[in-house]
Amino acid sequence: MLDLKLLRDHPDAARAGALKKRLPDRAAAVDRVLALDAELRGMTPGLDALRSELKGGSRDLGKLAPAEREAFLQRQKEKKTELQALEEREKQLRADLLRELSLVPNLPDAEVPEGKDDTENVEVKRWGTVRDFGFLPRPHDELAEKQGWLDTKRAADMAGSRNYFLFGDLAVLHDAVLRFAVDLMRARGFVVVDPPLLVRDAAMFGTGFFPGGEEQTYRAERDGLNLIGTAEVPVTSLHSGELLAEADLPKKYVARSACFRREAGTYGKDTRGLYRVHQFQKVEQVIVDVADKARSVQHHQDIVANAEALLQAFELPYRIVAVCGGDLGVPQAMKYDIETWMPSRGNYGETHSASRFYDYQARRLELRYRPKDGGKPLFCHTLNNTVVASPRMLIPLLENHQQRDGTVRVPEALRKYLDGREVLGRPVF
């Protein structure tokens, strides 16, 4: 969340940031925060005075004559009742303030483009050449079903729509993609984490998914736990409530995990194949570092480059877009999406999102560090990015590397994970 002092000093900037994100209801939260904050601060002198009177009263009691004590004790009782009521009001105000403060979005950086939705994201880079096949390329689901690698019908019968079975070579390729991603990040100095898949609400709140993301979350009501939609949640929350040493920063983690998303609000959209599914695997990179904007910006460029390295190794054309205000989430200050060419869509499809948050998540998580100069503790900065998400990544791999007969060429970088095989499948067309 934002620093309360920032809201007091720059309320217009907070309102403008929410409006840039096309979140007018969240902009209104700024005024509710300021009203609650003013009431709380207005109560403080009276509360302090009443507490002081009650504390001093116990000393004064012994100085009173017996005839005066009964009236004095009655007044003390009335003051305690008054204090109790005021403290209850104070407690409620603090809870209300936290609720409203949690609704105020992070300030978008000045470089975030204006725009209403993802159609107005701004391309900043393009890599690779879209292949001229010389034949009519087939969509990934047609290829995979013909090879006996994919079954969405039985999966839907068993588990509902947007579920799938992977078989044989495609299941092996799926694992190879994830293993390559972990190895890539280990070589770049990231510590591998195997995180919990079920987390408490505090982790969802701390990373900014709650409030607001409940509709996309699978919840185990009986246990008060939530299935994660990304390893960002448990890994960023790893040091919640801790005071880290600056010498131990940055923390660089990479996690491979199953992920779950309800895909609420997408009825009738991307219903075929593997683009939009409820269960998937991700390899996620997370960085926790000091409160230095320049360093955060550099980390942001670095984590995007990590994802680019994977796509280039897979020989897949892609583009990078700067996400506009209307497509930017509540907690992000700046985000890049990487979109990979998918022939069946005739366009680039999102495969990665790289975000920087500054101290927005860290404030919610009480994630701080002690500066090496011994100054007061500061809130950390956090960032994350997808290294790879699969089975979505299987779409461009199958479609871009398909051959006329329905077999699939394996990019050289993946061959060592597939027993050196250069081609998957058998001729089926």
C-alpha positions in Angstrom: 0.0 0.0 0.0 1.0 3.6 -0.2 2.7 5.6 2.6 0.0 7.4 4.5 2.2 10.5 4.6 2.4 10.5 0.8 -1.4 10.5 0.7 -1.6 13.4 3.1 1.0 15.4 1.2 0.0 14.5 -2.4 -3.6 13.4 -2.5 -4.1 14.7 -6.0 -1.3 12.5 -7.3 -2.9 9.4 -5.7 -6.3 10.3 -7.2 -4.7 10.9 -10.6 -2.9 7.6 -10.4 -6.1 5.7 -9.8 -7.8 7.4 -12.6 -4.9 6.7 -15.0 -5.5 3.0 -14.1 -9.2 3.5 -14.9 -10.2 2.8 -11.3 -12.5 5.7 -10.3 -13.9 3.8 -7.3 -10.3 3.4 -6.0 -9.7 7.1 -6.5 -12.6 7.8 -4.2 -10.9 5.7 -1.5 -8.2 8.5 -1.2 -10.8 10.9 0.2 -12.1 8.2 2.6 -8.6 7.5 3.8 -7.9 11.2 4.5 -11.2 11.6 6.4 -10.5 8.6 8.6 -7.0 9.7 9.2 -8.2 13.2 10.2 -10.7 11.8 12.6 -8.1 9.5 14.2 -5.5 12.2 14.6 -8.2 14.5 16.0 -9.0 11.9 18.7 -5.4 11.5 19.8 -5.1 14.5 22.2 -8.3 13.7 24.0 -7.4 10.0 24.3 -3.9 10.9 25.7 -5.4 13.4 28.1 -8.0 10.9 29.4 -5.4 8.1 29.8 -3.2 10.6 31.7 -6.0 11.6 34.0 -6.8 8.0 34.9 -3.2 7.1 35.5 -2.8 10.1 37.8 -6.0 9.4 39.6 -4.6 6.3 41.3 -2.0 8.5 42.9 -4.5 11.2 43.9 -6.8 8.7 45.6 -4.6 8.3 48.6 -4.5 12.0 49.2 -8.3 12.4 49.5 -10.4 12.4 52.6 -12.7 9.3 53.1 -15.8 11.4 52.3 -14.3 12.5 49.0 -13.3 9.1 47.8 -16.7 7.8 46.8 -17.4 10.7 44.4 -13.8 10.5 43.1 -14.1 6.8 42.3 -17.4 7.4 40.6 -15.8 10.0 38.3 -12.9 7.5 37.6 -15.4 4.9 36.7 -17.1 7.2 34.3 -13.8 8.2 32.7 -12.9 4.5 32.3 -16.2 3.9 30.5 -15.6 7.0 28.3 -12.0 5.8 27.5 -13.3 2.3 26.7 -15.8 3.7 24.2 -13.1 6.0 22.7 -10.6 3.1 22.4 -13.3 1.0 20.7 -13.9 3.8 18.2 -10.2 4.2 17.7 -9.8 0.5 17.0 -12.7 0.6 14.5 -11.2 3.7 12.8 -7.8 2.0 12.4 -9.5 -1.1 10.9 -11.5 1.1 8.5 -8.4 3.1 7.6 -6.4 0.0 6.8 -9.3 -1.3 4.6 -9.6 1.9 2.7 -5.8 2.4 2.4 -5.5 -1.1 0.9 -7.9 0.0 -1.9 -5.7 2.9 -3.0 -3.7 1.7 -6.0 0.1 2.1 -6.4 1.1 5.2 -8.3 1.9 4.4 -11.9 5.3 5.7 -13.0 5.4 8.6 -15.4 6.5 6.3 -18.2 3.3 4.2 -18.0 1.5 5.0 -21.3 -2.0 6.4 -21.2 -4.7 4.0 -22.4 -7.9 2.3 -21.5 -7.1 -1.4 -21.9 -4.6 -3.9 -23.5 -5.4 -2.7 -27.0 -3.6 0.5 -26.1 -0.4 -1.0 -24.7 2.7 0.4 -26.5 5.2 -1.8 -28.3 8.8 -1.1 -27.2 10.7 -4.0 -28.8 10.3 -6.8 -31.3 12.6 -9.8 -31.9 12.7 -12.5 -34.4 11.1 -13.0 -37.8 7.6 -14.5 -38.3 8.0 -17.7 -40.2 6.8 -18.1 -43.8 5.8 -21.8 -43.6 5.2 -22.5 -47.3 2.1 -24.5 -46.2 -1.0 -23.8 -44.1 0.1 -24.0 -40.5 -2.2 -25.9 -38.1 -3.3 -24.7 -34.6 -1.6 -26.4 -31.7 -4.6 -28.2 -30.5 -5.2 -29.8 -33.9 -1.6 -30.9 -34.1 -1.5 -32.2 -30.5 -4.8 -34.1 -30.8 -3.7 -35.7 -34.1 -0.5 -36.9 -32.5 -2.4 -38.3 -29.5 -0.7 -35.7 -27.1 -3.8 -33.7 -26.0 -7.2 -34.6 -24.7 -9.5 -31.7 -23.5 -12.8 -33.6 -23.9 -12.1 -36.3 -21.3 -10.5 -33.6 -19.0 -13.7 -31.5 -19.3 -15.9 -34.5 -18.5 -13.8 -35.1 -15.4 -12.9 -31.6 -14.2 -14.9 -29.1 -16.2 -14.0 -26.8 -19.1 -10.5 -25.3 -19.5 -8.8 -28.5 -18.3 -6.6 -30.9 -20.2 -4.6 -34.1 -20.3 -1.1 -34.0 -21.8 0.4 -37.3 -23.1 3.6 -38.7 -24.3 6.0 -36.3 -26.1 3.9 -33.2 -25.2 4.0 -34.0 -21.5 7.8 -34.6 -21.8 8.2 -31.3 -23.7 6.1 -29.5 -21.1 8.5 -30.7 -18.4 11.6 -29.9 -20.5 10.4 -26.3 -20.9 10.1 -25.9 -17.2 13.4 -27.5 -16.4 15.2 -25.3 -19.0 13.7 -22.2 -17.3 14.9 -23.3 -13.8 18.4 -24.1 -15.1 18.6 -20.7 -16.9 17.8 -18.9 -13.7 20.1 -20.9 -11.5 22.9 -20.1 -13.9 22.0 -16.4 -13.4 22.3 -16.6 -9.6 18.7 -17.1 -8.5 18.0 -19.4 -5.6 15.5 -22.1 -6.4 12.4 -22.3 -4.2 9.7 -25.0 -4.0 6.9 -23.0 -2.4 3.5 -23.8 -0.8 0.6 -23.9 -3.2 -2.0 -23.0 -0.5 -1.6 -19.7 1.3 -3.5 -17.7 3.9 -5.3 -14.5 3.1 -2.4 -12.5 4.6 -0.2 -13.5 1.7 -2.8 -12.7 -0.9 -3.4 -9.3 0.8 0.3 -8.6 1.2 1.1 -9.1 -2.5 -1.9 -7.0 -3.6 -4.2 -9.8 -4.9 -6.7 -9.2 -2.1 -8.9 -7.2 -2.1 -9.9 -7.3 -5.7 -8.7 -10.7 -6.9 -11.0 -12.9 -5.0 -13.1 -13.8 -8.1 -10.0 -15.3 -9.8 -8.9 -17.4 -6.7 -9.8 -20.9 -5.9 -10.5 -20.9 -2.1 -10.5 -23.8 0.4 -13.1 -22.3 2.6 -12.9 -24.9 5.3 -9.2 -24.2 5.9 -9.2 -20.5 5.1 -6.6 -21.1 2.4 -6.2 -20.1 -1.2 -4.7 -21.9 -4.1 -2.0 -19.6 -5.7 -2.3 -18.2 -9.2 1.4 -17.5 -9.2 4.4 -18.3 -7.0 4.8 -14.5 -6.7 2.5 -14.8 -3.7 4.3 -17.2 -1.4 7.8 -16.2 -2.6 7.3 -12.4 -2.2 5.7 -13.2 1.2 8.6 -15.4 2.3 10.2 -12.7 4.5 6.9 -11.0 5.6 7.3 -9.4 9.0 11.1 -9.7 8.9 13.8 -7.1 9.2 16.5 -8.0 6.7 20.1 -6.7 6.7 21.0 -4.6 3.7 24.1 -6.8 3.2 21.8 -9.7 2.5 20.0 -7.9 -0.3 19.1 -8.4 -3.1 17.2 -11.6 -2.6 16.8 -13.4 -5.9 14.4 -16.3 -6.0 13.1 -18.6 -8.8 10.1 -20.9 -8.1 8.6 -23.6 -10.2 5.0 -24.3 -9.1 1.6 -25.4 -10.1 -0.8 -22.5 -10.4 -4.6 -22.2 -10.4 -6.9 -19.5 -11.8 -10.7 -19.4 -12.1 -10.6 -17.3 -15.2 -13.8 -15.6 -14.0 -15.3 -13.2 -16.6 -13.8 -15.1 -19.6 -16.8 -17.2 -20.6 -16.7 -17.9 -24.3 -13.2 -16.5 -24.7 -10.2 -18.6 -25.8 -12.2 -21.8 -25.2 -10.1 -24.1 -27.5 -6.7 -25.5 -26.7 -4.2 -24.5 -24.1 -4.3 -20.6 -24.1 -6.6 -20.1 -21.1 -6.8 -22.9 -18.6 -7.5 -23.3 -14.9 -4.4 -25.2 -13.9 -0.9 -24.6 -15.3 2.8 -24.5 -14.3 4.9 -21.4 -13.9 8.6 -20.7 -13.3 8.5 -17.3 -11.6 11.4 -14.9 -10.7 11.1 -12.6 -7.7 13.5 -10.0 -6.5 13.5 -8.2 -3.1 16.0 -5.3 -2.7 16.7 -2.0 -1.1 14.5 1.1 -1.5 16.3 2.5 -4.5 14.3 3.5 -7.6 17.2 3.3 -10.0 18.1 -0.2 -8.8 14.4 -1.3 -9.2 14.4 0.0 -12.7 17.6 -1.9 -13.5 16.2 -5.1 -11.9 13.1 -4.6 -14.1 15.2 -4.5 -17.2 17.2 -7.6 -16.1 14.2 -9.8 -15.3 12.7 -8.9 -18.7 16.1 -9.9 -20.3 15.9 -13.3 -18.5 12.6 -14.1 -20.1 13.9 -12.9 -23.5 16.8 -15.2 -23.2 14.4 -18.1 -22.8 12.3 -17.1 -25.8 15.4 -16.5 -28.0 16.7 -20.0 -27.0 13.4 -21.4 -28.0 13.7 -19.5 -31.4 10.4 -17.8 -31.0 9.5 -14.4 -32.3 8.2 -12.0 -29.6 7.5 -8.4 -28.8 7.6 -6.4 -25.6 4.9 -3.9 -24.7 4.7 -1.3 -22.0 1.4 -1.8 -20.3 -0.9 1.2 -20.3 -2.6 2.7 -17.3 -6.0 1.0 -18.0 -4.4 -2.4 -18.2 -2.1 -2.0 -15.2 -3.0 -3.8 -12.0 -3.6 -2.2 -8.6 -0.2 -2.9 -7.1 2.1 -2.4 -10.1 4.0 0.9 -10.7 5.1 -0.3 -14.1 4.7 -3.5 -16.1 6.0 -4.9 -19.3 4.2 -7.8 -21.1 6.0 -10.1 -23.4 3.9 -11.5 -26.2 5.0 -14.4 -28.3 4.0 -15.0 -31.9 1.2 -17.6 -32.2 0.3 -18.5 -35.8 -3.1 -19.8 -35.0 -4.1 -16.4 -33.5 -2.4 -14.5 -36.4 -0.9 -12.3 -33.7 1.2 -12.2 -30.6 -0.2 -13.7 -27.4 0.8 -12.8 -23.9 3.3 -15.2 -22.3 5.1 -13.1 -19.7 4.4 -10.2 -17.3 7.2 -8.3 -15.6 6.3 -5.9 -12.8 7.9 -3.5 -10.4 6.1 -2.4 -7.3 8.7 -0.3 -5.3 7.5 -0.6 -1.6 3.8 -1.1 -2.3 3.9 -4.9 -1.5 6.5 -4.6 1.2 4.4 -2.1 3.2 1.5 -4.6 3.2 3.9 -7.4 4.1 5.8 -5.5 6.7 8.9 -6.4 4.8 11.8 -4.1 5.8 15.6 -4.0 5.9 18.1 -2.2 8.2 20.4 0.1 6.1 24.1 -0.6 6.4 24.7 2.9 7.8 22.5 2.0 10.8 19.6 4.3 10.0 16.0 3.5 10.7 14.5 0.5 8.9 13.1 1.0 5.4 10.6 -0.9 3.4 12.1 -3.1 0.6 11.3 -2.9 -3.1 9.9 -6.0 -4.9 9.7 -7.1 -8.5 8.6 -10.3 -10.3 8.4 -11.7 -13.8 7.4 -14.9 -15.4 10.3 -17.0 -16.7 7.9 -19.3 -18.4 4.2 -20.3 -18.1 3.1 -23.7 -19.5 1.2 -25.2 -21.1 0.6 -21.8 -22.8 4.3 -21.8 -23.9 3.6 -25.1 -25.8 1.3 -23.1 -28.2 4.1 -21.1 -29.9 6.5 -24.0 -29.6 4.2 -26.4 -31.5 2.9 -23.9 -33.9 6.1 -22.1 -34.9 8.2 -25.3 -35.1 5.6 -27.6 -36.8 6.6 -29.3 -40.1 4.4 -30.0 -43.1 3.8 -33.6 -42.0 2.7 -32.7 -38.5 5.9 -33.5 -36.7 7.5 -30.8 -34.5 11.2 -29.7 -34.7 12.8 -29.3 -31.3 14.8 -26.1 -30.7 18.5 -27.0 -30.0 18.3 -25.5 -26.5 15.7 -28.1 -25.5 17.2 -31.2 -27.0 19.3 -32.2 -24.0 16.1 -32.4 -22.0 14.6 -34.7 -24.7 17.3 -37.3 -25.0 18.9 -35.4 -27.9 15.8 -35.7 -30.1 15.5 -33.2 -32.9 11.9 -34.0 -33.9 8.8 -35.0 -31.9 5.9 -37.0 -33.2 5.2 -39.0 -36.3 4.0 -37.9 -39.7 0.2 -37.5 -39.4 -0.6 -35.3 -42.4 
